[in-house]
Amino acid sequence: MPEIKPNEVYTSGETEKLLKVSNSTLKRLVKHGLVKANKLGGQYRFLGHDLLNMFSPEVDQKATIAYQKIKRTAKEKVKNW
């Protein structure tokens, strides 16, 4: 099974394969607000972060906390340069 990467941007086709749904089902999920999407040039783009959050908010929350901790540490180290 393919892995959903939080910092990746997926096309509709890639998202359909990741979620194992048809094109019409994906459009319905977007229309009802169950899947967040951004429209670029008439085509939908899906953020991996949003897909992960939809399926497992706990995993996404842990990843966000870890990222923020790393970011905070990096800012502190850079501040002293």
Order of alpha helices (4+ residues) and beta strands (2+ residues): beta-alpha-alpha-beta-beta-alpha-alpha
